[in-house]
Amino acid sequence: MALIVQKFGGTSVGSVEKIKNVANRVIEEAEKGNDVVVVVSAMGKTTDELVSMAKDICSSPSKREMDMLLTTGEQVTISLLTMALIQKGHEAISFTGWQAGMQTESVHGNARILDIDASRIQAQLKKNKIVIVAGFQGMDEQGEITTLGRGGSDTTAVAIAAALNAKRCDIYTDVTGVFTTDPRYIQNARKLHSISYDEMLELAHLGAGVLHPRAVEYAKNYQIPLEVRSSLEKESGTIIEEEATMEENLIVRGIAFEDSITRVTVNGLPHSLSVLSTIFTTLAKNHINVDIIIQSMTAEDTTNLSFSIKSEDTKAALRVLENNKSHLKFDCVETEGELAKVSIVGSGMVTNPGVAAEMFEVMANTGIQVKMVSTSEIKVSTVVNEKEMVKAVEALHEAFKLGQHAKVLA
């Protein structure tokens, strides 16, 4: 007998009929003789609707009260799913995040999990019950309800799998697995048989929305195999593990992209050893996340600094820079919006030189201007005009032969 953790997202439990379908998938796993713990999100657009109601009352609602409000969404799902399982003749019990022992830091809206007291879950599993847990939520040391931020249910599922030493964690979504790129934009995007933790972590950070980076990080740290599967179609998904099964000639494994990027350029900074730490510490203290960074010297012995941010953070970033102008001692700030980030990812890039050069050649031949570049051992990211984003992805997807079915190497 093995322990399996299953996670079903909002679209998978978006209606009573879909919840009944989820109950059938859970029962299938239980009837194989496995212990099953199920983590669920709020139904469909419930969270968005709750946020909208809060904004109708107050433009800047209390973060504590938002956590109180938003956690009700998952509680609806866990109770309905448990009822469906009982109705179908299976013993089941539902737990909120805090009842399941999910202990978090004291941060409303984006808390991290500190520990899990899984004793209550284990006690119910020993009674041969299917345990249903509300994702996205926990409780801090003061007894305050907290939420885990975007993708929190993924993180809940992987954390519980780690705490219970589960055989694997199945992430059920509205897609059949992890694709070479987003199939909604690229028609010949292909489902991958497997992918490594590191590759998936890069893709998740770079805009792929299948899994939240924090969940992948947790899985890697605790060596929990993940499988991304469809909640509607009964077919194998994509395995995410330490060493992915190699596919012949597949140096680049996937392409991620993200729109609504803005380049900020701070001109005339003093040339000193501390300029980088000073400016980015100032931005970090104000919760401005910076991505790609380019530094250049000028003839006047000053420094120009460019970095990319999400466009939604532009006003806040400019306000922080202006408020600290006398301290940072720069001349002026320029911005360029309507940009996008396009990235290639693949562990094979470590031992295959020339991949970045090929990427730039493809972009040049396609007539796409590369405005910024960032690299690591297994990824190359570029910033391009937003209107050319899909064109760039299409060209790269074809150039690296990602649409062709590769032979899986033994």
Backbone torsions as a table, in degrees:
resi	resn	phi	psi	omega
1	MET	NA	133.4	179.5
2	ALA	-116.1	160.1	175.1
3	LEU	-103.0	123.6	-179.8
4	ILE	-118.0	132.0	172.5
5	VAL	-103.6	129.1	177.4
6	GLN	-115.5	141.5	176.3
7	LYS	-126.3	130.3	178.6
8	PHE	-119.7	125.6	-178.1
9	GLY	-80.8	178.8	-174.7
10	GLY	-58.7	-40.2	-179.9
11	THR	-69.1	-29.3	-179.6
12	SER	-72.8	-22.2	-179.2
13	VAL	-120.5	31.1	-171.2
14	GLY	-73.9	-9.1	178.8
15	SER	-152.1	169.5	178.6
16	VAL	-61.5	-40.8	179.0
17	GLU	-62.5	-40.2	178.9
18	LYS	-67.9	-35.5	177.4
19	ILE	-65.1	-38.9	176.2
20	LYS	-62.9	-38.3	177.5
21	ASN	-65.0	-41.7	177.0
22	VAL	-61.4	-42.0	178.3
23	ALA	-57.0	-40.1	178.4
24	ASN	-64.7	-40.2	178.7
25	ARG	-65.4	-38.7	178.5
26	VAL	-65.0	-44.5	-179.3
27	ILE	-62.6	-38.9	177.9
28	GLU	-56.7	-43.4	180.0
29	GLU	-69.0	-41.6	-179.2
30	ALA	-65.3	-35.7	-177.5
31	GLU	-75.9	-6.1	170.9
32	LYS	-80.6	-3.7	-179.0
33	GLY	95.3	10.2	-178.1
34	ASN	-92.9	148.8	165.9
35	ASP	-75.2	141.0	-175.3
36	VAL	-131.6	129.0	169.6
37	VAL	-116.6	131.1	-176.3
38	VAL	-117.4	129.0	175.5
39	VAL	-109.9	131.2	-177.4
40	VAL	-127.8	155.2	174.2
41	SER	-96.3	178.0	174.3
42	ALA	-69.5	153.5	-177.7
43	MET	-65.7	127.4	170.8
44	GLY	47.4	-121.2	-177.1
45	LYS	-96.5	21.0	-176.3
46	THR	-54.8	-46.8	-177.9
47	THR	-61.4	-43.5	178.2
48	ASP	-61.1	-39.9	-179.9
49	GLU	-66.7	-38.6	177.9
50	LEU	-66.1	-41.6	177.5
51	VAL	-61.6	-42.7	179.8
52	SER	-61.5	-42.9	178.3
53	MET	-62.6	-41.1	179.3
54	ALA	-63.0	-42.1	-179.3
55	LYS	-67.8	-27.1	176.2
56	ASP	-68.4	-24.2	179.7
57	ILE	-92.0	-39.7	-174.7
58	CYS	-149.2	132.2	-178.1
59	SER	-69.8	-28.4	178.0
60	SER	-132.2	75.1	-176.6
61	PRO	-66.3	153.0	176.9
62	SER	-57.6	133.7	179.7
63	LYS	-64.2	-35.4	177.9
64	ARG	-62.5	-47.2	-178.3
65	GLU	-69.0	-29.9	175.1
66	MET	-64.1	-39.9	176.7
67	ASP	-64.3	-40.1	176.8
68	MET	-60.1	-40.2	-177.5
69	LEU	-72.7	-51.7	-171.2
70	LEU	-67.5	-30.4	-178.9
71	THR	-69.3	-13.8	177.8
72	THR	-69.0	-26.4	-178.2
73	GLY	-61.0	-47.6	-179.7
74	GLU	-68.3	-30.3	-179.5
75	GLN	-66.2	-33.0	175.2
76	VAL	-63.0	-45.5	-176.9
77	THR	-65.6	-45.2	-175.9
78	ILE	-63.6	-37.7	-179.0
79	SER	-70.7	-42.3	179.9
80	LEU	-66.2	-41.8	179.1
81	LEU	-65.1	-40.6	178.2
82	THR	-62.9	-41.9	176.5
83	MET	-59.9	-41.3	-179.3
84	ALA	-63.9	-39.6	179.7
85	LEU	-68.0	-42.9	178.7
86	ILE	-63.5	-41.3	179.7
87	GLN	-60.3	-31.6	-179.3
88	LYS	-89.2	9.7	172.8
89	GLY	90.9	17.6	-179.9
90	HIS	-116.8	136.1	177.9
91	GLU	-72.5	132.3	-178.5
92	ALA	-151.5	158.7	177.5
93	ILE	-146.9	143.8	-179.3
94	SER	-107.1	146.3	176.5
95	PHE	-131.7	139.5	166.5
96	THR	-70.5	173.1	178.9
97	GLY	-59.2	-43.6	-177.8
98	TRP	-72.8	-33.9	175.0
99	GLN	-65.4	-29.6	179.1
100	ALA	-81.3	-0.8	175.7
101	GLY	88.7	21.0	-177.8
102	MET	-80.1	103.8	-177.6
103	GLN	-100.5	126.9	-174.8
104	THR	-124.5	170.2	171.7
105	GLU	-73.0	166.1	-175.1
106	SER	-88.4	66.1	178.6
107	VAL	-130.4	116.4	179.6
108	HIS	-80.1	133.0	175.0
109	GLY	96.2	-24.0	-177.6
110	ASN	-157.7	48.3	-175.7
111	ALA	-76.9	151.8	173.7
112	ARG	-101.3	148.0	178.2
113	ILE	-75.3	129.7	178.2
114	LEU	-98.4	-38.5	-176.5
115	ASP	-162.6	160.8	175.1
116	ILE	-132.0	122.0	171.7
117	ASP	-93.6	96.1	-171.9
118	ALA	-88.8	10.3	-174.2
119	SER	-60.9	-37.1	-178.6
120	ARG	-68.7	-38.9	175.6
121	ILE	-63.8	-46.4	-178.0
122	GLN	-60.9	-38.7	-179.4
123	ALA	-62.8	-38.3	179.9
124	GLN	-75.3	-33.8	176.2
125	LEU	-64.1	-36.8	178.0
126	LYS	-64.3	-23.1	177.0
127	LYS	-89.2	11.1	179.3
128	ASN	63.2	32.9	177.3
129	LYS	-98.9	146.9	169.5
130	ILE	-81.6	128.4	-176.1
131	VAL	-104.1	125.8	179.7
132	ILE	-108.9	123.9	-175.5
133	VAL	-119.4	137.3	175.9
134	ALA	-73.9	123.6	176.8
135	GLY	-78.3	171.4	166.9
136	PHE	79.9	-2.5	-170.4
137	GLN	-140.2	157.4	176.9
138	GLY	-161.5	-159.3	-179.5
139	MET	-146.9	141.4	179.4
140	ASP	-90.4	-177.5	-176.2
141	GLU	-64.6	-24.2	179.5
142	GLN	-87.0	2.4	-179.6
143	GLY	81.9	15.2	178.8
144	GLU	-86.8	136.0	176.2
145	ILE	-71.5	135.4	-180.0
146	THR	-129.7	161.2	172.3
147	THR	-121.1	157.5	-170.7
148	LEU	-97.0	4.5	178.6
149	GLY	83.4	-176.7	-177.5
150	ARG	-54.8	134.5	-179.4
151	GLY	74.5	15.3	-173.6
152	GLY	-62.8	-29.8	-179.9
153	SER	-69.5	-35.7	173.7
154	ASP	-58.0	-46.6	-178.3
155	THR	-64.3	-41.6	177.2
156	THR	-56.8	-47.2	-177.0
157	ALA	-61.9	-46.5	-177.8
158	VAL	-68.5	-38.9	179.1
159	ALA	-63.3	-41.6	177.8
160	ILE	-66.3	-40.5	177.2
161	ALA	-59.1	-40.6	178.6
162	ALA	-67.4	-44.3	-178.2
163	ALA	-63.9	-32.7	-177.1
164	LEU	-97.4	1.2	-178.1
165	ASN	55.1	49.3	-177.4
166	ALA	-68.6	154.3	177.3
167	LYS	-67.0	-40.0	176.6
168	ARG	-162.9	169.0	177.6
169	CYS	-125.4	118.8	179.7
170	ASP	-97.3	123.1	179.1
171	ILE	-102.6	107.3	-179.0
172	TYR	-92.3	128.6	-177.9
173	THR	-135.4	-170.1	177.2
174	ASP	-91.3	7.8	173.3
175	VAL	-119.9	164.0	-173.3
176	THR	-88.9	-0.5	179.1
177	GLY	162.8	-163.0	176.7
178	VAL	-93.1	127.2	-176.9
179	PHE	-103.6	164.0	178.5
180	THR	-60.7	-28.0	170.3
181	THR	-162.4	-178.5	-175.0
182	ASP	-69.0	113.8	-177.2
183	PRO	-67.8	-12.8	176.7
184	ARG	-71.8	-21.6	-178.9
185	TYR	-107.9	-35.1	-175.9
186	ILE	-117.2	112.7	-171.2
187	GLN	-62.1	-37.2	-176.6
188	ASN	-96.4	21.8	172.6
189	ALA	-58.6	140.7	-172.1
190	ARG	-120.1	139.6	177.2
191	LYS	-70.8	133.9	178.2
192	LEU	-86.4	141.4	176.4
193	HIS	-67.3	-41.2	179.2
194	SER	-156.7	164.8	179.5
195	ILE	-155.6	148.7	-177.3
196	SER	-80.2	160.0	176.6
197	TYR	-54.8	-46.2	-175.9
198	ASP	-62.9	-42.7	179.1
199	GLU	-64.7	-43.9	180.0
200	MET	-66.1	-36.7	179.1
201	LEU	-63.7	-43.3	177.2
202	GLU	-62.7	-47.3	-179.3
203	LEU	-61.2	-40.6	179.9
204	ALA	-65.0	-42.5	178.6
205	HIS	-66.4	-29.2	-172.8
206	LEU	-92.8	5.7	173.1
207	GLY	124.9	-13.6	177.4
208	ALA	-67.7	124.7	-171.8
209	GLY	-94.6	9.7	-175.8
210	VAL	-67.8	-42.4	-179.8
211	LEU	-134.1	149.4	177.1
212	HIS	-82.3	138.8	-177.7
213	PRO	-53.7	-38.8	-177.1
214	ARG	-62.9	-35.5	178.8
215	ALA	-68.1	-41.9	178.9
216	VAL	-64.8	-41.3	178.8
217	GLU	-59.9	-44.4	178.3
218	TYR	-61.2	-45.4	-179.5
219	ALA	-61.5	-41.7	179.3
220	LYS	-64.9	-46.0	-177.2
221	ASN	-61.7	-35.3	-176.4
222	TYR	-107.5	7.9	176.3
223	GLN	53.7	48.3	177.1
224	ILE	-97.1	114.3	176.8
225	PRO	-64.5	132.9	177.1
226	LEU	-110.3	147.5	170.0
227	GLU	-131.3	120.3	176.7
228	VAL	-89.4	120.7	-173.2
229	ARG	-134.7	163.4	175.8
230	SER	-82.6	137.7	176.7
231	SER	-81.2	-12.3	-176.7
232	LEU	-107.5	-36.8	-176.9
233	GLU	-103.7	134.8	-177.1
234	LYS	-90.6	81.2	176.4
235	GLU	-145.1	159.9	-179.9
236	SER	-65.4	151.9	-178.2
237	GLY	-107.8	-140.4	178.9
238	THR	-114.2	126.2	178.1
239	ILE	-86.2	130.9	175.7
240	ILE	-113.4	117.6	-174.9
241	GLU	-150.5	179.6	-173.9
242	GLU	-61.8	-50.9	179.5
243	GLU	-118.5	105.2	-178.4
244	ALA	-72.0	149.3	174.4
245	THR	-61.2	124.8	-176.6
246	MET	-73.5	143.9	175.0
247	GLU	-116.8	135.0	-173.4
248	GLU	-54.5	129.1	174.8
249	ASN	63.6	16.7	-178.7
250	LEU	-100.1	81.7	179.8
251	ILE	-74.9	-46.9	173.8
252	VAL	-92.3	127.4	-175.2
253	ARG	-96.8	-27.7	-177.3
254	GLY	-163.9	163.4	178.0
255	ILE	-126.2	124.2	177.3
256	ALA	-110.8	151.5	177.8
257	PHE	-149.1	154.8	-175.3
258	GLU	-150.1	127.6	178.7
259	ASP	-94.4	-172.2	178.9
260	SER	58.5	52.0	176.7
261	ILE	-110.4	141.8	177.2
262	THR	-124.7	137.0	174.2
263	ARG	-96.2	127.6	177.3
264	VAL	-110.9	129.3	178.5
265	THR	-119.7	120.6	177.7
266	VAL	-99.8	113.4	-175.9
267	ASN	-96.7	146.2	171.3
268	GLY	74.2	31.5	174.6
269	LEU	-72.9	147.9	177.8
270	PRO	-65.4	143.8	179.7
271	HIS	-83.3	101.2	179.4
272	SER	-150.2	162.0	-177.4
273	LEU	-66.7	-25.2	-173.6
274	SER	-96.0	-0.5	-172.4
275	VAL	-62.4	-41.5	-178.6
276	LEU	-65.9	-48.1	-178.7
277	SER	-63.4	-37.1	-177.8
278	THR	-65.4	-48.8	-174.9
279	ILE	-70.7	-39.2	-177.5
280	PHE	-79.4	-26.9	172.1
281	THR	-66.5	-40.3	178.5
282	THR	-62.1	-44.2	179.0
283	LEU	-67.1	-41.8	-178.2
284	ALA	-63.7	-39.5	179.3
285	LYS	-62.4	-21.6	178.9
286	ASN	-104.9	19.2	172.8
287	HIS	61.5	35.0	174.4
288	ILE	-99.0	114.1	-179.9
289	ASN	-85.7	123.9	-178.4
290	VAL	-105.4	142.0	-178.3
291	ASP	-111.5	-104.1	-175.6
292	ILE	-71.9	135.0	-175.9
293	ILE	-126.6	133.8	175.8
294	ILE	-131.6	128.4	178.4
295	GLN	-116.2	138.9	178.2
296	SER	-141.6	143.6	177.1
297	MET	-89.6	150.3	177.4
298	THR	-112.8	168.1	179.9
299	ALA	-64.6	-24.6	-178.9
300	GLU	-84.8	12.6	-179.9
301	ASP	61.3	34.4	171.9
302	THR	-116.1	174.9	-176.7
303	THR	-119.3	134.1	169.9
304	ASN	-105.6	135.7	-175.0
305	LEU	-127.2	122.1	176.8
306	SER	-114.0	142.7	175.7
307	PHE	-150.5	155.4	179.7
308	SER	-103.5	145.0	177.0
309	ILE	-140.4	167.0	172.2
310	LYS	-69.1	139.0	-175.0
311	SER	-58.6	-30.6	-179.7
312	GLU	-65.7	-17.7	-179.9
313	ASP	-96.0	1.8	-172.9
314	THR	-61.3	-50.2	-178.3
315	LYS	-59.5	-43.1	-179.5
316	ALA	-64.9	-40.6	180.0
317	ALA	-64.2	-44.0	179.4
318	LEU	-64.3	-37.8	178.7
319	ARG	-65.0	-42.7	179.3
320	VAL	-63.9	-44.4	179.9
321	LEU	-63.2	-44.0	-179.5
322	GLU	-64.9	-40.7	179.8
323	ASN	-66.3	-21.9	-178.2
324	ASN	-113.3	20.0	-175.8
325	LYS	-61.4	-41.3	-178.7
326	SER	-66.6	-29.9	179.4
327	HIS	-80.7	-41.3	-177.2
328	LEU	-81.6	-24.0	172.5
329	LYS	61.8	47.0	175.5
330	PHE	-102.0	167.4	-179.3
331	ASP	-85.5	-54.6	-176.6
332	CYS	-158.1	167.3	179.8
333	VAL	-123.7	134.3	175.5
334	GLU	-119.2	149.0	177.1
335	THR	-130.5	151.2	172.8
336	GLU	-134.3	115.4	-178.7
337	GLY	-99.4	-167.9	-179.6
338	GLU	54.3	44.8	177.2
339	LEU	-112.5	169.2	178.5
340	ALA	-143.3	156.6	177.2
341	LYS	-110.4	129.2	178.2
342	VAL	-123.2	127.2	-173.3
343	SER	-132.7	141.6	170.9
344	ILE	-105.7	143.3	-176.4
345	VAL	-135.1	137.3	175.6
346	GLY	-179.9	129.6	-179.3
347	SER	-66.3	-21.8	178.3
348	GLY	-67.6	-13.8	179.7
349	MET	-67.2	-23.2	-178.6
350	VAL	-61.0	-40.1	-175.0
351	THR	-107.8	10.0	179.8
352	ASN	-126.8	91.5	-179.9
353	PRO	-66.3	153.7	175.5
354	GLY	97.2	-1.0	-178.9
355	VAL	-67.1	-43.5	178.9
356	ALA	-61.9	-42.3	179.3
357	ALA	-61.2	-40.5	178.4
358	GLU	-64.9	-39.5	178.6
359	MET	-60.8	-46.3	-178.9
360	PHE	-66.7	-34.6	177.9
361	GLU	-65.1	-41.6	178.3
362	VAL	-62.0	-44.2	-179.8
363	MET	-62.8	-43.0	-178.9
364	ALA	-65.3	-43.5	-179.8
365	ASN	-66.6	-23.9	179.3
366	THR	-89.6	-4.6	178.6
367	GLY	78.1	27.9	-178.7
368	ILE	-105.6	125.3	179.8
369	GLN	-82.9	128.2	176.0
370	VAL	-91.9	121.3	-174.5
371	LYS	-97.8	-29.4	178.3
372	MET	-148.4	154.4	-178.8
373	VAL	-138.5	141.7	172.8
374	SER	-141.9	140.2	-178.0
375	THR	-132.2	156.2	167.1
376	SER	-141.2	-174.0	-177.8
377	GLU	-60.9	-33.2	-173.1
378	ILE	-123.1	16.5	176.7
379	LYS	-153.7	152.7	169.7
380	VAL	-130.3	124.2	178.9
381	SER	-112.2	139.8	176.1
382	THR	-128.1	150.7	173.0
383	VAL	-108.3	127.3	-178.2
384	VAL	-132.5	173.5	174.6
385	ASN	-63.3	139.1	-176.5
386	GLU	-57.9	-38.5	-177.5
387	LYS	-68.1	-15.2	179.8
388	GLU	-104.3	7.0	-175.5
389	MET	-59.6	-55.8	-177.0
390	VAL	-64.6	-38.5	177.2
391	LYS	-58.8	-41.9	179.0
392	ALA	-65.9	-43.7	-179.6
393	VAL	-63.2	-43.9	179.1
394	GLU	-59.0	-45.5	-177.9
395	ALA	-65.1	-43.4	-179.1
396	LEU	-69.6	-38.9	179.7
397	HIS	-61.5	-39.3	178.3
398	GLU	-73.6	-42.5	-176.4
399	ALA	-63.1	-38.4	-179.1
400	PHE	-93.1	11.0	173.2
401	LYS	56.5	38.6	-177.3
402	LEU	-76.8	-18.9	179.9
403	GLY	-83.2	-11.9	-178.7
404	GLN	-87.7	139.3	179.3
405	HIS	-72.3	114.3	-178.8
406	ALA	-88.4	151.7	177.4
407	LYS	-74.4	130.1	177.0
408	VAL	-79.7	124.6	-178.0
409	LEU	-84.3	139.1	-179.6
410	ALA	-71.8	NA	NA
